Amino acid sequence: MKKFNIPSQYRSPIIGKIKESRQVLDPKKKDFSPTTLDFGSVRFHIARHFGFCFGVENAIEICYKALDENPGKRIFLLSQMIHNPDVNDNLLSRGIQFIMNTSGKQLISWDEISAEDIIVIPAFGTTLEILELLKEKGIETKKYDTTCPFVTRVWKRSDQLGKQKYSIIIHGKYNHEETRATFSYSKKNAPALVIKDMNEAIVLSEFILGKRALSQFKTTFEGKYSDDFDPSQHLENIGVINQTTMLASETQGIATFLKGVMEKKYGIENAKTHMANTRDTLCYATNENQDATHELLNKQADLAIVIGGYNSSNTSHLVELCEEKLPTYFIKNASEINPSGDITHFNYKTSTLNSSVNFLPQKDVVNILITSGASCPDTTVEGVLEKLLSFFPNSKKTEKVLEGL
């Protein structure tokens, strides 16, 4: 796999050593068991796959290249390049400005952007409408387009489905940048609809099977379908694609469920022409991180720490998996762990910050599970490890523990 030129501030000697040792022992990535660092009084069980993925490293390399190649020029990102506060704060400190926030709200007027400016497209991609607007302004966008190749693969699949006369069902969060971009590309050649979860898939199935009046469709899915979507015609042939950071198991579950709906309506043999096979739209990195987390949860532990940006979809899904089994703390970096023994952590369901007192149990050996989102730098994970170790003054030295890898 390609090696990217990532600024050293995101590289960690500790995490790098862990990843390198696993790569040597398991070059084909078939072993999803976690790495255990035994410090004596505390054991860290670290997921096999975590942190920067291919798409994120590609985006970071291109974005910092834009900075290096354009001294003195104004450089804009359409929105946050990735959902990580440490990375985005550093880009802001280097002079990059964000045109929109993550929900698409305008922060800088398009009237202020000219052909002399440098525009960087974030890893989530952007809509066809925005690309056309930039083209009209005379702005070249291909050179610094950091769109993840696995996102563009989903777009290409939606294009194929549209040409095959399938309606596109997008499993995603409607206001997420990637979903907005995927919706834009999908509706170009096909009627498109966004559903966020299995509950909405069940509601959709009721329209398909005639259990709900089609007259209710546009109210039920208001703001989530393309202008040309006619439920009386466009629910006959469908294909499911996804926002790549969603739970892969949920996307597969939705596709399997809707396949069953089509079999019920048209018969098992006939259903094959009404439901497209779209398993190839799932992102490898999302799958690997989620599979590694499932394996991580086989370890007996006292708590889990999940590290990443609070607006990171893929990170919140790792939290979702962990909290089903044990106390889980979703933190953005080491600053959320206080010397007093309290921890500030994010509740992704309510979008609120909470504080837990004395979150580390008092026992001879504490076992902690650790993973991070696909946009989380290795240095951020290292910072959390070191902060946690500060609560165990009699633990083994890090250099000694790493020798055992």
Beta strands, then each sheet from edge to edge (+ up, - down):
strand 1: 35-38
strand 2: 42-46
strand 3: 75-77
strand 4: 97-98
strand 5: 118-120
strand 6: 167-171
strand 7: 192-195
strand 8: 238-242
strand 9: 303-307
strand 10: 328-331
strand 11: 343-347
strand 12: 352-356
strand 13: 366-372
sheet 1: 1+ 2- 13- 9- 10-
sheet 2: 4+ 3+ 5+
sheet 3: 7+ 6+ 8+
sheet 4: 11+ 12-
end
